Amino acid sequence: MTTPAPSAPSAPFGARLRHAMDTRGPLCVGIDPHGSLLTDWGLNDDIAGLERFTRTVVEALADRVAVLKPQSAFFERFGSRGVAVLERAVAEARAAGALVLMDAKRGDIGSTMGAYAATYLAPDAPLFSDAVTVSPYLGFGSLRPALDAAAAAGSGVFVLALTSNPEGAEVQRATVADGRSLAQVMLDHMAAENAGAEPLGSVGAVVGATLGDAGVDLAVNGPLLAPGIGAQGATPADLPGVFGAAVGNVVPSVSRGVLRHGPDVAALRSAAERFADEVRAAVGGV
């Protein structure tokens, strides 16, 4: 199969995401080819297994879920051949109508951040994606090259704010001189970036669904990516308690909870549809 040529977005990411969530359901499914998951699918932990796994997930879900989120590390571990699989997956998923969020969590300064931005956010790049995850903990200003590149391309950026891993709290819950947590400082920066955007800004926050009461102001006028649904222990029913009034902008992310149903395409589709229905019910049909 010939990989479709990438195309530049026709509208800002926030608007495209809002439309995708409203029409396809508020769900992001990760493409996380763990070695153990390949084994569970009856595949070898090699490039052939990676390609079979990835193509199956894209075939099953790209024409029906709002967002697919490949985890770059699981492709990079195979070197250039793995990155080639990732390139094809991104292009084919986007051609089928899914928004692709590259889970790369890049963070650096200056020209290096600019190079990361060009890798994922330049419309003519082989890995051009609808959005990318980034880390702001070298200072929010260090993200400027990515924020500017995303705005120019109609793409989005998801910024780590309050992650679901327990170790994150020692940085993210630390306080600054005015008493705000560092996570709140980052969220306030995101809100400023999204000011005036309709129906939704293109700078999103990553906030774990496993946190209980997040304890921060999540009114950033942007999407809230919520990892932790499924294997990490959170359920769609937990979302209102974590996100409160902002729950309508939540994009719950599930990976193993759907992927473990492969390699059967129908089972993958059923699992994704079930999660999307549970999310709709939990957030009151928003």
Phi, psi and chi 1 to 4 in degrees:
 res  aa     phi    psi   chi1   chi2   chi3   chi4
   1 MET       -  134.8  179.3 -176.6  -64.9      -
   2 THR   -78.7  130.1  -58.5      -      -      -
   3 THR   -68.9  128.0  -57.4      -      -      -
   4 PRO   -61.3  145.6  -16.3   28.1      -      -
   5 ALA   -70.6  138.0      -      -      -      -
   6 PRO   -66.3  149.5   22.9  -31.4      -      -
   7 SER  -125.7  149.4   57.9      -      -      -
   8 ALA   -74.6  144.4      -      -      -      -
   9 PRO   -63.4  150.8  -21.3   32.9      -      -
  10 SER   -95.3   -8.5   58.0      -      -      -
  11 ALA  -151.9  161.5      -      -      -      -
  12 PRO   -57.7  151.4  -23.2   33.8      -      -
  13 PHE   -56.9  -44.1  173.3   72.9      -      -
  14 GLY   -57.4  -41.9      -      -      -      -
  15 ALA   -67.6  -41.7      -      -      -      -
  16 ARG   -67.2  -37.5  -67.2 -175.0  -68.3  119.9
  17 LEU   -66.9  -43.5  178.0   60.3      -      -
  18 ARG   -58.0  -43.3  179.1   78.1  -88.0  165.1
  19 HIS   -64.9  -43.2  176.0   74.1      -      -
  20 ALA   -63.8  -41.0      -      -      -      -
  21 MET   -66.1  -37.8  -68.2  168.3   64.4      -
  22 ASP   -72.2  -32.0  -68.4  -16.1      -      -
  23 THR   -97.6  -33.8   57.5      -      -      -
  24 ARG  -105.1  -12.7  -68.9 -176.1  167.8 -150.6
  25 GLY   104.3  147.6      -      -      -      -
  26 PRO   -82.2   79.1   29.9  -31.9      -      -
  27 LEU  -149.1  139.2 -172.4   67.4      -      -
  28 CYS  -116.7  129.7  168.3      -      -      -
  29 VAL  -112.4  125.5  178.0      -      -      -
  30 GLY   -76.8  148.1      -      -      -      -
  31 ILE  -110.3   95.1  -53.2  179.6      -      -
  32 ASP  -121.6   84.0  -64.3    0.0      -      -
  33 PRO   -77.9   69.6   23.5  -29.0      -      -
  34 HIS   -56.6  148.0  -61.7  -97.8      -      -
  35 GLY   -57.4  -40.4      -      -      -      -
  36 SER   -67.0  -32.5   60.0      -      -      -
  37 LEU   -72.9  -38.5 -168.9   52.9      -      -
  38 LEU   -59.0  -42.8  -64.2  179.5      -      -
  39 THR   -61.9  -42.6  -60.5      -      -      -
  40 ASP   -61.1  -30.5  -69.9  -15.5      -      -
  41 TRP   -81.3   -2.0  -82.8   35.8      -      -
  42 GLY    80.5   23.0      -      -      -      -
  43 LEU  -110.6  155.1  -58.2  171.6      -      -
  44 ASN   -79.0  150.6  -68.0  -32.2      -      -
  45 ASP   -83.6   68.7 -172.6   16.6      -      -
  46 ASP  -144.7 -176.3   57.1   17.2      -      -
  47 ILE   -64.6  -33.8 -163.6   66.6      -      -
  48 ALA   -66.8  -41.4      -      -      -      -
  49 GLY   -64.8  -41.8      -      -      -      -
  50 LEU   -59.2  -46.3  175.3   73.8      -      -
  51 GLU   -66.3  -42.3 -174.1  161.4   17.4      -
  52 ARG   -63.1  -45.6  175.8   69.2 -179.3  -84.3
  53 PHE   -59.3  -50.0  175.8   92.7      -      -
  54 THR   -65.4  -44.9  -55.4      -      -      -
  55 ARG   -62.2  -36.6  -77.4 -173.3  174.6  -87.4
  56 THR   -66.0  -44.2  -60.5      -      -      -
  57 VAL   -63.4  -44.6  175.4      -      -      -
  58 VAL   -63.7  -43.9  171.2      -      -      -
  59 GLU   -60.2  -41.2  174.3 -168.2  -11.7      -
  60 ALA   -72.6  -36.5      -      -      -      -
  61 LEU  -120.8  -20.3  -58.7  177.7      -      -
  62 ALA   -66.1  -22.8      -      -      -      -
  63 ASP   -93.6    9.1   65.5  -15.4      -      -
  64 ARG  -142.3  -26.3   60.1 -162.4   63.8 -140.7
  65 VAL   -92.0  156.9  -58.3      -      -      -
  66 ALA   -68.8  -45.0      -      -      -      -
  67 VAL  -136.9  136.0 -177.1      -      -      -
  68 LEU  -112.3  137.3  -75.3  176.5      -      -
  69 LYS  -126.4   87.4 -178.6  174.9   67.2   66.1
  70 PRO   -70.1  134.8   22.1  -28.5      -      -
  71 GLN   -88.5  110.2  169.0   47.5 -100.4      -
  72 SER   -57.2  -36.5 -178.7      -      -      -
  73 ALA   -59.4  -35.8      -      -      -      -
  74 PHE   -73.3  -14.1  -69.1  114.1      -      -
  75 PHE   -95.0  -39.9  -64.2   85.1      -      -
  76 GLU   -61.9  -28.4  -67.2  173.8   32.3      -
  77 ARG   -63.2  -17.2   69.0 -167.8 -178.8  102.3
  78 PHE   -95.8    7.7  -68.9   99.9      -      -
  79 GLY    73.0 -151.0      -      -      -      -
  80 SER   -61.6  -33.3   61.2      -      -      -
  81 ARG   -67.9  -36.4  -65.9  179.2  -59.9  164.3
  82 GLY   -68.2  -40.0      -      -      -      -
  83 VAL   -64.5  -35.5  173.3      -      -      -
  84 ALA   -62.6  -39.6      -      -      -      -
  85 VAL   -62.0  -41.8  172.5      -      -      -
  86 LEU   -63.6  -43.3 -179.8   58.4      -      -
  87 GLU   -57.4  -46.5  -70.8  175.1    4.6      -
  88 ARG   -65.2  -40.3  -70.0 -166.9  -64.1  -88.2
  89 ALA   -62.2  -43.6      -      -      -      -
  90 VAL   -60.9  -49.0  169.4      -      -      -
  91 ALA   -64.5  -43.0      -      -      -      -
  92 GLU   -70.5  -37.8  -69.5  169.6    2.1      -
  93 ALA   -64.5  -43.7      -      -      -      -
  94 ARG   -65.9  -38.0  -65.8 -172.9   68.2 -123.6
  95 ALA   -63.8  -29.6      -      -      -      -
  96 ALA   -85.1   -2.6      -      -      -      -
  97 GLY   106.3   -6.8      -      -      -      -
  98 ALA   -77.3  146.7      -      -      -      -
  99 LEU   -82.0  135.6  -61.6  177.5      -      -
 100 VAL  -105.9  120.7  172.3      -      -      -
 101 LEU  -105.8  111.2  167.3   56.9      -      -
 102 MET   -80.1  116.7 -177.0   63.8   69.4      -
 103 ASP   -89.1   87.2 -165.2   -1.6      -      -
 104 ALA  -115.3  -21.2      -      -      -      -
 105 LYS    49.4   47.7  -60.9 -175.9  179.2   69.7
 106 ARG   -78.1  145.6  -61.4  -55.8 -168.4 -135.5
 107 GLY  -158.4  122.4      -      -      -      -
 108 ASP  -162.8 -165.4 -144.2  -55.7      -      -
 109 ILE  -127.9  157.4   60.3  171.8      -      -
 110 GLY    55.8 -132.3      -      -      -      -
 111 SER   -65.7  -27.5   59.6      -      -      -
 112 THR   -69.2  -42.8  -52.7      -      -      -
 113 MET   -62.8  -37.2 -170.8   70.3 -117.8      -
 114 GLY   -61.7  -38.0      -      -      -      -
 115 ALA   -68.4  -39.9      -      -      -      -
 116 TYR   -61.4  -43.1  -77.8  136.8      -      -
 117 ALA   -60.0  -42.8      -      -      -      -
 118 ALA   -64.8  -31.3      -      -      -      -
 119 THR   -64.1  -41.0  -60.2      -      -      -
 120 TYR  -111.1  -16.2  -55.7  109.1      -      -
 121 LEU  -121.6   -1.9  -59.7  171.5      -      -
 122 ALA   -85.2  123.7      -      -      -      -
 123 PRO   -57.0  -23.0  -28.0   36.8      -      -
 124 ASP   -96.7    7.7   59.2  -10.2      -      -
 125 ALA   -80.4  145.0      -      -      -      -
 126 PRO   -59.1  -29.3  -25.0   34.6      -      -
 127 LEU  -103.9   20.8  -74.8  170.9      -      -
 128 PHE   -54.5  126.9  175.3   66.6      -      -
 129 SER  -126.6  163.0  -57.4      -      -      -
 130 ASP   -71.4  -24.8  -64.6  -74.7      -      -
 131 ALA  -162.0  164.5      -      -      -      -
 132 VAL  -142.1  148.0   64.1      -      -      -
 133 THR   -87.7  141.3   56.5      -      -      -
 134 VAL  -137.5  157.7  -65.5      -      -      -
 135 SER  -107.1  128.3  173.6      -      -      -
 136 PRO   -95.9    9.2   38.6  -36.7      -      -
 137 TYR   -87.0   20.2  -69.3  108.6      -      -
 138 LEU  -103.6   15.4  -72.6  172.7      -      -
 139 GLY   103.3  134.6      -      -      -      -
 140 PHE   -58.5  -35.0 -167.0   86.0      -      -
 141 GLY   -61.2  -23.0      -      -      -      -
 142 SER   -66.2  -17.5   68.9      -      -      -
 143 LEU   -84.2   -3.7  -58.5  179.9      -      -
 144 ARG   -52.8  -42.9 -178.8   50.3   54.6 -166.7
 145 PRO   -59.0  -39.0  -26.8   36.5      -      -
 146 ALA   -71.5  -41.8      -      -      -      -
 147 LEU   -61.8  -42.9  -64.3  168.1      -      -
 148 ASP   -69.1  -41.4  -70.2  -13.0      -      -
 149 ALA   -64.2  -40.5      -      -      -      -
 150 ALA   -64.1  -44.2      -      -      -      -
 151 ALA   -61.7  -40.8      -      -      -      -
 152 ALA   -67.6  -32.5      -      -      -      -
 153 ALA   -93.9   -7.2      -      -      -      -
 154 GLY    76.4   22.0      -      -      -      -
 155 SER  -100.2 -178.1  -63.7      -      -      -
 156 GLY  -126.5  165.8      -      -      -      -
 157 VAL  -133.5  129.6  172.9      -      -      -
 158 PHE  -107.7  120.2  -80.1   87.2      -      -
 159 VAL  -102.5  129.6 -177.7      -      -      -
 160 LEU   -60.9  127.4  -57.9 -177.7      -      -
 161 ALA  -121.8  -71.8      -      -      -      -
 162 LEU  -125.9   99.9  -79.4  172.2      -      -
 163 THR   -86.0  165.8   54.1      -      -      -
 164 SER   -83.9  -10.6   54.1      -      -      -
 165 ASN   -77.2  136.9   62.2  -54.4      -      -
 166 PRO   -59.3  -31.9  -21.6   31.7      -      -
 167 GLU   -67.1  -22.4  -57.3   88.1   -9.7      -
 168 GLY   -62.2  -26.0      -      -      -      -
 169 ALA   -62.7  -31.1      -      -      -      -
 170 GLU   -65.4  -23.1   67.2 -174.9   51.8      -
 171 VAL  -100.2  -50.7  173.2      -      -      -
 172 GLN   -71.1  -28.6  -62.5  155.8   15.8      -
 173 ARG   -93.6   -3.9  -63.4  -72.1 -171.2 -177.1
 174 ALA   -61.7  150.3      -      -      -      -
 175 THR  -108.1  152.2   56.3      -      -      -
 176 VAL  -100.2 -177.7  -62.1      -      -      -
 177 ALA   -59.9  -32.6      -      -      -      -
 178 ASP   -87.3    5.9   63.2    8.9      -      -
 179 GLY    93.9  -10.0      -      -      -      -
 180 ARG   -72.7  147.8  -70.4  179.0  -63.2  165.5
 181 SER   -71.0  157.8   67.7      -      -      -
 182 LEU   -62.3  -36.1 -168.6   51.7      -      -
 183 ALA   -60.3  -42.0      -      -      -      -
 184 GLN   -65.7  -37.0 -173.5   64.2   64.5      -
 185 VAL   -58.3  -45.1  170.9      -      -      -
 186 MET   -65.1  -41.4  -61.4  -54.7  168.7      -
 187 LEU   -63.5  -38.1  -70.6  161.8      -      -
 188 ASP   -65.3  -37.9  -69.4  -14.0      -      -
 189 HIS   -61.6  -42.1  -79.3  -59.0      -      -
 190 MET   -63.3  -42.2  -65.0  175.4 -137.9      -
 191 ALA   -59.9  -39.6      -      -      -      -
 192 ALA   -65.0  -38.7      -      -      -      -
 193 GLU   -64.8  -33.2  -65.7  -69.7  -32.4      -
 194 ASN   -92.7    0.3  -71.1  -33.7      -      -
 195 ALA   -55.2  127.2      -      -      -      -
 196 GLY    84.2   -6.1      -      -      -      -
 197 ALA   -73.2  140.0      -      -      -      -
 198 GLU  -136.3  143.7  -65.5 -178.6   -0.9      -
 199 PRO   -79.2   -7.4   32.3  -36.2      -      -
 200 LEU  -159.2  138.4 -164.4   64.7      -      -
 201 GLY   -70.4  168.3      -      -      -      -
 202 SER  -103.5    3.1  -64.0      -      -      -
 203 VAL  -105.9  110.0  178.8      -      -      -
 204 GLY  -103.4  167.4      -      -      -      -
 205 ALA  -116.3  146.1      -      -      -      -
 206 VAL   -99.7  117.2 -179.9      -      -      -
 207 VAL  -134.9  119.5  178.2      -      -      -
 208 GLY   -64.7  137.7      -      -      -      -
 209 ALA   -75.1   -7.9      -      -      -      -
 210 THR   -93.6    6.6   57.2      -      -      -
 211 LEU   -82.3  -11.3  -64.8  174.1      -      -
 212 GLY    73.1 -139.7      -      -      -      -
 213 ASP   -70.7  118.3 -178.3   -3.1      -      -
 214 ALA   -64.1  -29.5      -      -      -      -
 215 GLY    70.8   22.5      -      -      -      -
 216 VAL  -138.4  165.3  -69.9      -      -      -
 217 ASP   -86.8  113.2 -179.0    1.6      -      -
 218 LEU   -98.9   13.5  -65.3  170.1      -      -
 219 ALA   -81.4   74.8      -      -      -      -
 220 VAL  -101.1    2.6  -60.0      -      -      -
 221 ASN    55.5   33.8 -168.3   33.5      -      -
 222 GLY  -147.3  171.9      -      -      -      -
 223 PRO   -71.8  152.3   25.8  -33.3      -      -
 224 LEU  -121.2  102.9  -57.4  166.9      -      -
 225 LEU   -76.9  125.6 -177.7   70.3      -      -
 226 ALA  -119.1   86.3      -      -      -      -
 227 PRO   -72.8  161.3   27.1  -32.9      -      -
 228 GLY   113.3   -5.1      -      -      -      -
 229 ILE   -74.5  134.9  -59.3  -70.1      -      -
 230 GLY    96.7 -113.3      -      -      -      -
 231 ALA   -63.0  -28.7      -      -      -      -
 232 GLN   -82.4   -4.5  -66.9 -174.2   45.9      -
 233 GLY   111.0  -16.7      -      -      -      -
 234 ALA   -82.2  156.2      -      -      -      -
 235 THR  -126.3  162.2   70.5      -      -      -
 236 PRO   -54.7  -32.3  -31.1   38.6      -      -
 237 ALA   -64.4  -19.5      -      -      -      -
 238 ASP   -78.3  -16.5  -64.6  -37.9      -      -
 239 LEU   -61.5  -45.8  -63.9  173.1      -      -
 240 PRO   -59.9  -35.5  -26.2   37.1      -      -
 241 GLY   -68.6  -31.7      -      -      -      -
 242 VAL   -81.3  -43.2  177.1      -      -      -
 243 PHE  -105.1  -11.6  -65.6   93.7      -      -
 244 GLY    54.1 -132.2      -      -      -      -
 245 ALA   -65.4  -16.6      -      -      -      -
 246 ALA   -90.0    7.2      -      -      -      -
 247 VAL   -62.6  -25.2   73.3      -      -      -
 248 GLY   -68.0  -15.7      -      -      -      -
 249 ASN  -102.2   10.0  -67.3  -24.6      -      -
 250 VAL   -81.9  136.2  170.1      -      -      -
 251 VAL  -114.1   92.6 -171.6      -      -      -
 252 PRO   -65.3  139.9  -15.9   30.3      -      -
 253 SER  -115.5  126.5  178.5      -      -      -
 254 VAL  -129.5  139.3   59.6      -      -      -
 255 SER  -121.6  -80.6  -64.7      -      -      -
 256 ARG   -61.3  -29.3  -78.3  168.8  -72.0  176.9
 257 GLY   -60.5  -27.3      -      -      -      -
 258 VAL   -97.6  -47.2  168.8      -      -      -
 259 LEU   -63.5  -28.3  -60.0  179.1      -      -
 260 ARG   -64.7  -12.5   66.4 -177.4  177.6   82.6
 261 HIS   -85.9   -5.3  -66.0  -81.2      -      -
 262 GLY   -77.0  171.6      -      -      -      -
 263 PRO   -87.0    7.8   32.0  -35.5      -      -
 264 ASP   -70.0  119.8 -176.5   81.5      -      -
 265 VAL   -62.1  -44.1  167.1      -      -      -
 266 ALA   -62.9  -38.0      -      -      -      -
 267 ALA   -68.9  -38.4      -      -      -      -
 268 LEU   -61.7  -44.3  -71.9  166.6      -      -
 269 ARG   -64.5  -41.8  -70.5  172.5  173.7  168.3
 270 SER   -64.1  -40.9  -65.7      -      -      -
 271 ALA   -64.7  -43.1      -      -      -      -
 272 ALA   -64.9  -41.3      -      -      -      -
 273 GLU   -64.5  -38.2 -177.4  176.6   -5.4      -
 274 ARG   -64.4  -44.9 -177.2  168.8   60.5 -106.4
 275 PHE   -61.9  -43.9  -88.3  107.8      -      -
 276 ALA   -61.3  -41.2      -      -      -      -
 277 ASP   -64.6  -39.5  -73.0  -16.1      -      -
 278 GLU   -66.4  -37.0  -69.5  176.6    2.6      -
 279 VAL   -65.5  -45.9  171.5      -      -      -
 280 ARG   -55.7  -45.0  -72.0 -169.9 -169.5   95.8
 281 ALA   -65.4  -38.6      -      -      -      -
 282 ALA   -69.4  -33.2      -      -      -      -
 283 VAL   -99.4   13.6  -57.1      -      -      -
 284 GLY    73.4   29.7      -      -      -      -
 285 GLY    80.2    6.9      -      -      -      -
 286 VAL   -62.5      -  176.5      -      -      -
